[in-house]
Amino acid sequence: MPMKATDLRKDIYRILDQVLESGRAVEVERNGKLIRISPADGVAPVDRLRPIPGLIVGDPAALEHIDWTAEWKP
């Protein structure tokens, strides 16, 4: 959810530090338009993702052919 520019102005240094620490962008609304403040460290947000054990990696179309009846509980 974007913050208003006046809220950014009130606490700009804390917000900038938060962006640097978390790596997450902050959106600011100004005159009805959005401005995104994000770290420019060269690391894409997708590269910050952590592995998820048990995550299915592969062709999503193959999932529709799996028989899930043994897993289904009414």
N, C-alpha and C positions, 0 to 999 in steps of 0.2 A: 504494500500500500504506500503510495507516494506521500511524502511529507510536504508541507508548505514551505516556501522559501523563508518565511519569517521564523519558522521553527529551526531551520538550518542555521540561520544567522545567530539565533540565541545560543546555540551549542555547537558551533562548527568544528572546533578542535576535537571534541569528544567524538563527534560523528565521523570525522576523518580518521581518527585513531581506530574506531570500530571497523571501518571499511578495510583498513590495512591489516588489522588483527584477524578478522574473520574471512577476508577475501571475498565477501559478498558485497555487491553493489547496492547503493542507496539511490532511490529515485526521488527527485524533487520536482514539484509542480510549480511552474512559473508562467503566468499569463496564459494558463490553459494548456501549456505544453510540458512534456516531461523531459527532464535532464537526468542522466544517469551518471553517478560518480562511482567509479570502480578503480581498483588497483591496476597500475600499468606495469606490472612486474614481468610481463611476457608469458605468464602461465594462464592458460585458458581455464575457465571455471570447470569444464569437463575433466581436466587433468587433476583437479582437486578432489574428485570423487573417490571414496574409499571402496574397496572390494566388499561385496555382499556375498557371504557364504550361501551356497545353494541357488544362486541366481542362474537362471537358464540363459545360456549363451548359444546362439545359433539362429536358424531360420524360424521366424515366428509363424510362418505358414505351416510348418511341420507340427505345431501344437494342436491344430484342429483335428489331426488324425489320431491323437492319443486317446485311448479308451480310459475314461475317468470313472467308470461305473464302480470300481472297487473302492474308490476314495469317497464316493457320494454317500452321505448319511441323511436319511429323511428326517 
